[in-house]
């Protein structure tokens, strides 16, 4: 075991969910074989609902046939957690990192993801906290501002966190977010009295919070990496 060293950040912009899923699978395989350093994907998705491996379809509140009418899709995943929504104006981080090399367990890993979003919120005067027992993610009072759903395979992580900067919150009304009833979903735009900078700035701040909390000594950046030319085998 050794402490965190280098983190490579991929700033990817908008990425189709299935493309991002295939890329994660390829990077997880490469990380297991020590072909790449710890890697962090920073991106956004077009509107999509995703379900975790528990397959809690009942938490989708409208027929799948109607999703096209609201411009959204549905995909099943192998991550933990319940149903959630991803879409524009939401900052998503997918860490592909070795927990064994960092020397932390799954619970501590999730706590650090929560702390990443809590610290970012505090930069804008928003007091966020981890959920109570049975409530995943990060909350501002009774309102959820950030979701977490992870997968860990042989100590290598994938999937990750989604932080609401200013998404269209109407999409969340079609689901029971993360399987928790009688709770609202909120956003940084709704909660802060501070004028927000460009979303790219907020995403970079989120990455900086992540890197600091996980103790990386070196962070390198890849701008708009070509996932298909560099990782042709994901097709």
Long-range contacts (C-beta under 8 A, 24 or more apart in sequence): 1-100, 1-101, 1-103, 2-101, 2-103, 3-102, 3-103, 3-215, 4-38, 4-101, 4-102, 4-214, 4-215, 4-216, 4-217, 5-37, 5-38, 5-216, 5-217, 5-218, 6-37, 6-38, 6-216, 6-217, 6-218, 6-219, 6-220, 7-37, 7-38, 7-39, 7-40, 7-97, 7-211, 7-214, 7-216, 7-218, 7-219, 7-220, 8-36, 8-37, 8-38, 8-39, 8-40, 8-219, 8-220, 8-221, 8-222, 9-39, 9-40, 9-42, 9-207, 9-211, 9-219, 9-220, 9-221, 9-222, 10-39, 10-40, 10-41, 10-42, 10-43, 10-222, 10-225, 11-42, 11-43, 11-203, 11-221, 11-222, 11-223, 11-224, 12-41, 12-42, 12-43, 12-224, 12-225, 12-227, 13-43, 13-44, 13-224, 14-43, 14-44, 14-45, 14-46, 14-88, 15-43, 15-44, 15-45, 15-227, 16-45, 16-46, 17-45, 17-46, 17-48, 17-50, 17-73, 17-75, 17-86, 18-75, 19-227, 19-234, 20-45, 20-94, 21-75, 21-77, 22-234, 22-235, 23-227, 23-231, 23-234, 24-94, 24-96, 24-158, 24-159, 25-158, 25-234, 26-231, 26-233, 26-234, 27-96, 27-158, 27-231, 28-96, 28-153, 28-156, 28-158, 31-96, 31-97, 31-98, 31-156, 32-153, 32-154, 32-156, 36-96, 38-95, 38-96, 38-97, 38-98, 38-101, 38-102, 38-216, 39-95, 39-96, 39-97, 40-93, 40-94, 40-95, 40-96, 40-97, 40-207, 40-210, 40-211, 41-92, 41-93, 41-94, 41-95, 41-96, 42-91, 42-92, 42-93, 42-203, 42-206, 42-207, 43-92, 43-94, 44-86, 44-87, 44-88, 44-89, 44-90, 44-91, 44-92, 45-86, 45-87, 45-90, 45-92, 46-73, 46-87, 46-88, 47-71, 47-72, 47-73, 47-85, 47-86, 47-87, 47-88, 47-171, 48-72, 48-73, 48-74, 48-75, 48-85, 48-86, 48-87, 49-73, 49-74, 49-75, 49-83, 49-84, 49-85, 49-86, 49-171, 49-174, 49-175, 50-74, 50-75, 50-76, 50-77, 50-79, 50-83, 50-84, 50-85, 50-86, 50-149, 51-75, 51-76, 51-77, 51-82, 51-83, 52-77, 52-78, 52-79, 52-80, 52-81, 52-82, 52-83, 52-149, 53-77, 53-78, 53-79, 53-80, 54-82, 56-82, 56-83, 56-179, 59-83, 59-175, 59-176, 59-179, 60-174, 60-175, 61-173, 61-174, 61-175, 61-176, 62-174, 70-171, 70-174, 72-171, 72-174, 77-149, 77-151, 77-159, 78-151, 79-149, 79-150, 79-151, 79-158, 79-159, 80-149, 80-150, 80-151, 80-159, 81-136, 81-147, 81-148, 81-149, 81-150, 81-178, 82-136, 82-176, 82-177, 82-178, 82-179, 82-180, 83-175, 83-176, 83-177, 83-178, 83-179, 84-147, 84-149, 84-162, 84-175, 84-177, 84-178, 85-167, 85-171, 85-172, 85-175, 85-177, 86-162, 87-167, 87-168, 87-171, 88-167, 88-168, 89-164, 89-165, 89-166, 89-167, 89-168, 89-187, 89-199, 90-162, 90-163, 90-164, 90-165, 90-167, 91-162, 91-163, 91-165, 91-199, 91-202, 91-203, 91-206, 92-160, 92-161, 92-162, 92-163, 93-160, 93-161, 93-163, 93-206, 93-207, 93-210, 94-158, 94-159, 94-160, 95-157, 95-158, 95-160, 95-210, 96-156, 96-157, 96-158, 97-156, 97-157, 97-214, 98-155, 98-156, 99-152, 99-155, 99-156, 99-157, 100-155, 102-214, 102-215, 106-150, 106-152, 109-150, 109-152, 109-157, 110-148, 110-150, 112-213, 112-214, 113-148, 113-150, 113-160, 113-161, 113-210, 114-138, 114-146, 114-148, 115-209, 115-213, 116-161, 116-206, 116-209, 116-210, 116-213, 117-145, 117-146, 117-161, 117-163, 117-206, 117-209, 119-209, 119-213, 120-163, 120-202, 120-205, 120-206, 120-209, 121-145, 121-188, 121-191, 123-205, 124-188, 124-191, 124-192, 124-194, 124-196, 125-192, 125-193, 125-194, 126-188, 126-191, 126-192, 134-180, 135-178, 135-180, 135-183, 136-178, 136-180, 137-178, 138-163, 140-186, 140-191, 142-183, 142-184, 143-183, 143-184, 143-185, 143-186, 143-191, 144-177, 144-178, 144-180, 144-183, 144-184, 144-185, 144-186, 145-185, 145-186, 145-187, 145-188, 145-191, 147-177, 147-178, 163-188, 163-206, 164-188, 165-189, 165-196, 165-199, 165-202, 166-190, 166-196, 166-199
